[in-house]
Amino acid sequence: MAAFTQTFDAHSVEPSTYDVYPAGKYLAQIVSSEMRPTKDGRGQYLFLELDLLEGPYAGRKLFDRLNLVNDNPDTVDIATRTLSAICRATGQMQVKDSEQLHLIPLIADVRVRPPKGQYGESNSIRYLPRSTAAAHGAPAAAVAPAPNRAPNRVPTAPAAPTAPAAFTGGLPWQRQG
């Protein structure tokens, strides 16, 4: 149990909404992952949290689940194929820990799944390497490197100087000046 220091009034705060992203290719990176038990307790899935890096949804989250341990072999096959796509998209062909897939920009090819049963529309994700996405017509903005906006972003290379610095002779620690 957790006691609040004051009464929380839900009338004063709008609840979180989970919007479905429009279909498209988004520059993203995995920022968190963990194995979790399935509801029935007989399997496990890899839970993935991704940050979108650019465009109107920059800073927003995507989530995915890969059902890697399940009684249904088709379910496991789908999950392992998706994990293979993520490995290829990040360039990590052999992984022992899902953390090896973190903070490597990739293209999340987001699609919209229609409503089914009690659930509304949702997103599904295919994973593409940045170079493949460019070859298949992803918008230039989606495949451009993300600006280094937060500490958890992959650093980008510094811009090259426009003109070479003048050589003044001698080693730097021997120069006067």
N, C-alpha and C positions, 0 to 999 in steps of 0.2 A: 504494500500500500504506500502511496505517496501523498502526503498532505501538502496542499498549496498554502502559501503564505497569505493569500487572499482568495476570495471567491472568483472563479473564472466565469465570465459571462459570454457564452457563445454567440449571443445577439450582437456583440460588439466587434466580432471578428468573422470575416468571410472564410468559409472552409476552403481548403486546397482543392484545386480542380486538376484533373489529369487529362489534358487535352491530347487528342490524337494528332500527331504531326502529319502534315501533308506528305504524300508520296514524293520521294526524291532522294538524291544522293547528298549526304551530309558528311563533312569532315568531323570525325569523332575520335575519341580515345577511351580505352577502358581505364577506369580509375579505381575500381574496387571489384573484388570477386571473392566468393566463398562457396564451399559446398554446404548445402542445406538439405535436411530430410524432407521427403515428400509428405503430403498430408496423411497418407495411409501408413507412413513409417516404414514402408518396405523398399523404398528407393532413395536416391539422392539426386539433386540437380545442382549444377554450377550456376549460381546467381551472378550476373554481370551488371555492373553499373557503368554507363558510358556518359561522358560529357560531350556535348556538341560544341565545337570549337569556333565556328564561323557562322555568319549570316544572321537572319532575324531571330534564330533560336539559340544563338551562342550563349553558353552558360547553363542551358537547360539540360535535363537528364533523359536518357533512354535506359531501359532495363531489358534484360533478356535472361532466359532460363534454358539451360541445356540439360535435359534429363538423361544423365550419363549412366545412372544405375537404376534399372527398371526391369520388371518381369517381361515386358513386351520388347522383343528384339527389334521391331521396326522403330520404336521410340528411341532406343539406344542408337540405332543406325543413323537416324536423323540428327541426333545430338552430336555424335562423333563426326559426322560429315560437316556440321556447322563448326565444331571446334577445329577441324582441319582447315576450313575456310578462314577462320580467325588467325590460326597459326600462319597460314600463307599470307594473309593480309598484313600481318605484323612482321613477317620475315623470321619468325621463330619456329623453325621446323621440328624441333624436339624440345618439349617442355616437361619439367618435373613438377612445376608449381605454376598455378595460374597467374601469379604475380609477374612472371616473365612476360606476360602479354600487356601489362599495364603501361600507360603513358607513351604508347607508340601510335602516332596518327594513322588512321585507316579511313576508308570510306564505308559508311553505314548506308546501304541501299535500303531505305525505309519504304515499306508498302503498307497499305491500309487493308486490314481484314474486315469484312462486313460483320455486322452484328450476328451473334449466334446464341440461341437460347436466351438465358437471362443476362448475357453479357452484351454490351454495346460494341461499337467499332473499336478496334485496337490496331496497334502497329506490329508488324513483323519485320525482322531485319535480316538482310543478307550482308555478308562482309566481303569487301573488295580491297585489294591493295591500291594505293593511291595511283600508281602508274597504270594499272588496268582500267581504273575508272576514267582516267583521262582519255585513254584509247577508245573507250566505249561511249564517249559523248557526255561525260559529267561536266557540269558547268565549270568554267575556269575558277570561279570563286570557291567551289567546293574542293578543289584539289590544290589550291595554293596553301603554303604553309601558314599555320595559325600564328597570330602575333603572340608574343610572350606576355600574357596578361596576368597570370597568376603563378605562384610558386610551383603548382603541380603540372604546369604545361611543359612540354618538351622544348628545350631552348632552341632557338634558331641561330644560325651562323651569323656573326656580325657582318654588316655591309662592308664591302671592299672599299678602300679609300679611292677617291676619284683621281687623285694624282699621287705619284710616289713621293714619299718624303725625301727631302734633299739630304744627301749624305754629307755629313760634316766631318767625317774622318774619325778614326779611333774607335775604341770600344766605348759603350755608353758610360761606364763608370769612370772612364778616363777623360771624358769631355768636361769642359768647363762651361758654365753657362747659365 
